[in-house]
Amino acid sequence: VTHSAFVIVGLGFIGGSLAARIRRHFPRVRLIGISRDRRKISAAKRRKWIDAGFTHPGKAFHQNPLDRKGRNPARWFVLICTPVDVTPKLISEVDRYAPSGTVVTDVGSTKQSIARWASRKRFRRIQFVGSHPLAGSHLSGAEHARADLFKGAYVFVTPTQVSKPEAVRRISSFWRKLGTRVLLLTPEKHDEIVSQISHLPHAVASALMHAVSSKMLRYGASGFLDTTRVAQGDPRLWTPIFLSNRGHLLKDLGRFESALQYFISALRGRRSSRVARFLRAAGRKRRESTSRRKESG
Amino acid sequence: VTHSAFVIVGLGFIGGSLAARIRRHFPRVRLIGISRDRRKISAAKRRKWIDAGFTHPGKAFHQNPLDRKGRNPARWFVLICTPVDVTPKLISEVDRYAPSGTVVTDVGSTKQSIARWASRKRFRRIQFVGSHPLAGSHLSGAEHARADLFKGAYVFVTPTQVSKPEAVRRISSFWRKLGTRVLLLTPEKHDEIVSQISHLPHAVASALMHAVSSKMLRYGASGFLDTTRVAQGDPRLWTPIFLSNRGHLLKDLGRFESALQYFISALRGRRSSRVARFLRAAGRKRRESTSRRKESG
């Protein structure tokens, strides 16, 4: 992997964290950053995340940069780290300018819509397979980026029937070398999972904030703050995520509503043993989820 | 306050943490623990939380214990740290055996039902005013108790029209000396607040656990784990809390459902600007709640 060049498109929280981590794990590769915002490029250079930066993806390949040993990079590896709604446009631009055989992946939180788009599209030069590192935060922006964000995280790699096995292998190998745990699964299965463990909790936490009166907020202790933390996610990232995983999320919101209705009717009817059973089953499941993570960690 | 004796009824997570903190802040007072479980009494003695322990509240006062300087305690102060559904029974027992003028408070998470009960009841010897330290955890049991649990926490003290001002003053002063921030408010207002910032998030987190498939749990990252943490609360404590705050909680569950319905219909109709607005307002409110806490902290 040393004889490669990395192009990171988008130098926000994820792009910045990835650049920092790649720099740490592959100190000799050439790292090129792309951002429309020149200040982000300057900041990324200052923090030594990138060797060079451009405001347009095409520029990265025009330069045909040498690696740090003075060789031309044999292999290009492009990571698209942008909001999911602009990812297709940027992949298309990379396809227009990158050398043949360039491997491209993204880090978006939904995979079905980008996979469908990629299957329909005939790329001229690139090989694209989607990824999704499960390492988010309610924080966003390059100022919060950190190299250890991905340490021990799951990374979903989502090949389709049109994916080239060699691209899947290189992308998986890249993530493993960064110290993550790679799981291959279909884009459909991926979106089903993240709807439940990420998008549904986010929607619920946001609704909770709407249900609470502003005057009460100052009394919220750790329990309240934990339960609603994800509601702080950037709406510019999360709105397109929710819309692109609309089908799964609507189904899961329905399941959630049924569960809540069960609780409400037990409480309304003062059915204390039903309330207790509901809480006990939820608590048991929650404790299992922690212990499973520990086992696999 | 040094010339007093404290009786703590219930040596679980809250009772144990309180004993440890009282010991630290009032090293010379006599501390008596009451628990039906002899092992909890032995454990509390071993950890030096209490000087003596009994399985029945009556015994605490029979002994008429000396303080550590050999004086009879001039004033008794009783803290009931049990699940809310057994608190009335234990207050009644304390009233039967305690010396006249003994001040009694509890630490239960709901205050309206205990206040109503206390207003109807004619105590023979004690003066009761309810308290609620906002310092819980999803953990329970004496093994997790710790002296710093209450540090900087809000404590609600909830007098009613029948409360003796002297009792309110002594209870508030006690909590302040433990390093907490005391707020006086009516039992009704108290229950309205905790329904929103504690009971509603708990019910929602539990429903979330029911909505998620067991197979997906292993992929839950920090966002999911934070959002559902409170669902681990002990159902034996929480079922009576929910039932005794049923009115407020049902109202708040209704508000929550309306907010969620708004989101669902925006998502179903692909109204992306509505989804974004919903998320933005929720995020802004959540960030304000953190900053207000910081300001007041």
HADDOCK unambig.tbl for C-alpha pairs under 7 A between the chains (distance, minus, plus):
assign (segid A and resid 134 and name CA) (segid B and resid 221 and name CA) 6.93 0.50 0.50
assign (segid A and resid 193 and name CA) (segid B and resid 216 and name CA) 6.02 0.50 0.50
assign (segid A and resid 196 and name CA) (segid B and resid 212 and name CA) 5.75 0.50 0.50
assign (segid A and resid 197 and name CA) (segid B and resid 220 and name CA) 5.39 0.50 0.50
assign (segid A and resid 197 and name CA) (segid B and resid 224 and name CA) 5.80 0.50 0.50
assign (segid A and resid 198 and name CA) (segid B and resid 223 and name CA) 6.98 0.50 0.50
assign (segid A and resid 198 and name CA) (segid B and resid 224 and name CA) 6.18 0.50 0.50
assign (segid A and resid 201 and name CA) (segid B and resid 224 and name CA) 6.46 0.50 0.50
assign (segid A and resid 201 and name CA) (segid B and resid 227 and name CA) 6.61 0.50 0.50
assign (segid A and resid 206 and name CA) (segid B and resid 279 and name CA) 6.23 0.50 0.50
assign (segid A and resid 206 and name CA) (segid B and resid 282 and name CA) 5.21 0.50 0.50
assign (segid A and resid 207 and name CA) (segid B and resid 256 and name CA) 6.22 0.50 0.50
assign (segid A and resid 207 and name CA) (segid B and resid 259 and name CA) 5.30 0.50 0.50
assign (segid A and resid 207 and name CA) (segid B and resid 260 and name CA) 5.28 0.50 0.50
assign (segid A and resid 208 and name CA) (segid B and resid 256 and name CA) 6.02 0.50 0.50
assign (segid A and resid 209 and name CA) (segid B and resid 282 and name CA) 5.26 0.50 0.50
assign (segid A and resid 209 and name CA) (segid B and resid 285 and name CA) 6.78 0.50 0.50
assign (segid A and resid 209 and name CA) (segid B and resid 286 and name CA) 6.65 0.50 0.50
assign (segid A and resid 210 and name CA) (segid B and resid 259 and name CA) 6.19 0.50 0.50
assign (segid A and resid 210 and name CA) (segid B and resid 282 and name CA) 6.00 0.50 0.50
assign (segid A and resid 211 and name CA) (segid B and resid 252 and name CA) 6.84 0.50 0.50
assign (segid A and resid 211 and name CA) (segid B and resid 255 and name CA) 5.30 0.50 0.50
assign (segid A and resid 211 and name CA) (segid B and resid 256 and name CA) 4.75 0.50 0.50
assign (segid A and resid 211 and name CA) (segid B and resid 259 and name CA) 6.51 0.50 0.50
assign (segid A and resid 212 and name CA) (segid B and resid 196 and name CA) 5.73 0.50 0.50
assign (segid A and resid 216 and name CA) (segid B and resid 193 and name CA) 5.99 0.50 0.50
assign (segid A and resid 217 and name CA) (segid B and resid 289 and name CA) 5.26 0.50 0.50
assign (segid A and resid 218 and name CA) (segid B and resid 289 and name CA) 5.81 0.50 0.50
assign (segid A and resid 218 and name CA) (segid B and resid 292 and name CA) 5.95 0.50 0.50
assign (segid A and resid 218 and name CA) (segid B and resid 293 and name CA) 5.64 0.50 0.50
assign (segid A and resid 220 and name CA) (segid B and resid 197 and name CA) 5.38 0.50 0.50
assign (segid A and resid 221 and name CA) (segid B and resid 134 and name CA) 6.94 0.50 0.50
assign (segid A and resid 223 and name CA) (segid B and resid 198 and name CA) 6.98 0.50 0.50
assign (segid A and resid 223 and name CA) (segid B and resid 230 and name CA) 6.05 0.50 0.50
assign (segid A and resid 224 and name CA) (segid B and resid 197 and name CA) 5.80 0.50 0.50
assign (segid A and resid 224 and name CA) (segid B and resid 198 and name CA) 6.19 0.50 0.50
assign (segid A and resid 224 and name CA) (segid B and resid 201 and name CA) 6.45 0.50 0.50
assign (segid A and resid 226 and name CA) (segid B and resid 226 and name CA) 4.99 0.50 0.50
assign (segid A and resid 226 and name CA) (segid B and resid 227 and name CA) 5.80 0.50 0.50
assign (segid A and resid 227 and name CA) (segid B and resid 201 and name CA) 6.59 0.50 0.50
assign (segid A and resid 227 and name CA) (segid B and resid 226 and name CA) 5.80 0.50 0.50
assign (segid A and resid 227 and name CA) (segid B and resid 227 and name CA) 3.88 0.50 0.50
assign (segid A and resid 227 and name CA) (segid B and resid 228 and name CA) 6.34 0.50 0.50
assign (segid A and resid 228 and name CA) (segid B and resid 227 and name CA) 6.34 0.50 0.50
assign (segid A and resid 230 and name CA) (segid B and resid 223 and name CA) 6.05 0.50 0.50
assign (segid A and resid 231 and name CA) (segid B and resid 282 and name CA) 6.28 0.50 0.50
assign (segid A and resid 231 and name CA) (segid B and resid 283 and name CA) 5.18 0.50 0.50
assign (segid A and resid 231 and name CA) (segid B and resid 286 and name CA) 6.94 0.50 0.50
assign (segid A and resid 232 and name CA) (segid B and resid 283 and name CA) 4.23 0.50 0.50
assign (segid A and resid 232 and name CA) (segid B and resid 286 and name CA) 6.47 0.50 0.50
assign (segid A and resid 232 and name CA) (segid B and resid 287 and name CA) 6.82 0.50 0.50
assign (segid A and resid 233 and name CA) (segid B and resid 283 and name CA) 6.84 0.50 0.50
assign (segid A and resid 235 and name CA) (segid B and resid 276 and name CA) 5.53 0.50 0.50
assign (segid A and resid 235 and name CA) (segid B and resid 279 and name CA) 5.73 0.50 0.50
assign (segid A and resid 235 and name CA) (segid B and resid 280 and name CA) 5.80 0.50 0.50
assign (segid A and resid 239 and name CA) (segid B and resid 272 and name CA) 6.58 0.50 0.50
assign (segid A and resid 239 and name CA) (segid B and resid 275 and name CA) 6.22 0.50 0.50
assign (segid A and resid 239 and name CA) (segid B and resid 276 and name CA) 5.49 0.50 0.50
assign (segid A and resid 243 and name CA) (segid B and resid 267 and name CA) 6.67 0.50 0.50
assign (segid A and resid 243 and name CA) (segid B and resid 270 and name CA) 6.69 0.50 0.50
assign (segid A and resid 246 and name CA) (segid B and resid 267 and name CA) 6.74 0.50 0.50
assign (segid A and resid 250 and name CA) (segid B and resid 264 and name CA) 6.98 0.50 0.50
assign (segid A and resid 252 and name CA) (segid B and resid 211 and name CA) 6.86 0.50 0.50
assign (segid A and resid 255 and name CA) (segid B and resid 211 and name CA) 5.30 0.50 0.50
assign (segid A and resid 256 and name CA) (segid B and resid 207 and name CA) 6.23 0.50 0.50
assign (segid A and resid 256 and name CA) (segid B and resid 208 and name CA) 6.02 0.50 0.50
assign (segid A and resid 256 and name CA) (segid B and resid 211 and name CA) 4.75 0.50 0.50
assign (segid A and resid 259 and name CA) (segid B and resid 207 and name CA) 5.29 0.50 0.50
assign (segid A and resid 259 and name CA) (segid B and resid 210 and name CA) 6.18 0.50 0.50
assign (segid A and resid 259 and name CA) (segid B and resid 211 and name CA) 6.50 0.50 0.50
assign (segid A and resid 260 and name CA) (segid B and resid 207 and name CA) 5.27 0.50 0.50
assign (segid A and resid 264 and name CA) (segid B and resid 250 and name CA) 6.99 0.50 0.50
assign (segid A and resid 267 and name CA) (segid B and resid 243 and name CA) 6.68 0.50 0.50
assign (segid A and resid 267 and name CA) (segid B and resid 246 and name CA) 6.74 0.50 0.50
assign (segid A and resid 270 and name CA) (segid B and resid 243 and name CA) 6.71 0.50 0.50
assign (segid A and resid 272 and name CA) (segid B and resid 239 and name CA) 6.56 0.50 0.50
assign (segid A and resid 275 and name CA) (segid B and resid 239 and name CA) 6.22 0.50 0.50
assign (segid A and resid 276 and name CA) (segid B and resid 235 and name CA) 5.52 0.50 0.50
assign (segid A and resid 276 and name CA) (segid B and resid 239 and name CA) 5.49 0.50 0.50
assign (segid A and resid 279 and name CA) (segid B and resid 206 and name CA) 6.22 0.50 0.50
assign (segid A and resid 279 and name CA) (segid B and resid 235 and name CA) 5.73 0.50 0.50
assign (segid A and resid 280 and name CA) (segid B and resid 235 and name CA) 5.81 0.50 0.50
assign (segid A and resid 282 and name CA) (segid B and resid 206 and name CA) 5.21 0.50 0.50
assign (segid A and resid 282 and name CA) (segid B and resid 209 and name CA) 5.26 0.50 0.50
assign (segid A and resid 282 and name CA) (segid B and resid 210 and name CA) 6.01 0.50 0.50
assign (segid A and resid 282 and name CA) (segid B and resid 231 and name CA) 6.28 0.50 0.50
assign (segid A and resid 283 and name CA) (segid B and resid 231 and name CA) 5.19 0.50 0.50
assign (segid A and resid 283 and name CA) (segid B and resid 232 and name CA) 4.25 0.50 0.50
assign (segid A and resid 283 and name CA) (segid B and resid 233 and name CA) 6.85 0.50 0.50
assign (segid A and resid 285 and name CA) (segid B and resid 209 and name CA) 6.78 0.50 0.50
assign (segid A and resid 286 and name CA) (segid B and resid 209 and name CA) 6.65 0.50 0.50
assign (segid A and resid 286 and name CA) (segid B and resid 231 and name CA) 6.94 0.50 0.50
assign (segid A and resid 286 and name CA) (segid B and resid 232 and name CA) 6.49 0.50 0.50
assign (segid A and resid 287 and name CA) (segid B and resid 232 and name CA) 6.84 0.50 0.50
assign (segid A and resid 289 and name CA) (segid B and resid 217 and name CA) 5.24 0.50 0.50
assign (segid A and resid 289 and name CA) (segid B and resid 218 and name CA) 5.82 0.50 0.50
assign (segid A and resid 292 and name CA) (segid B and resid 218 and name CA) 5.97 0.50 0.50
assign (segid A and resid 293 and name CA) (segid B and resid 218 and name CA) 5.62 0.50 0.50
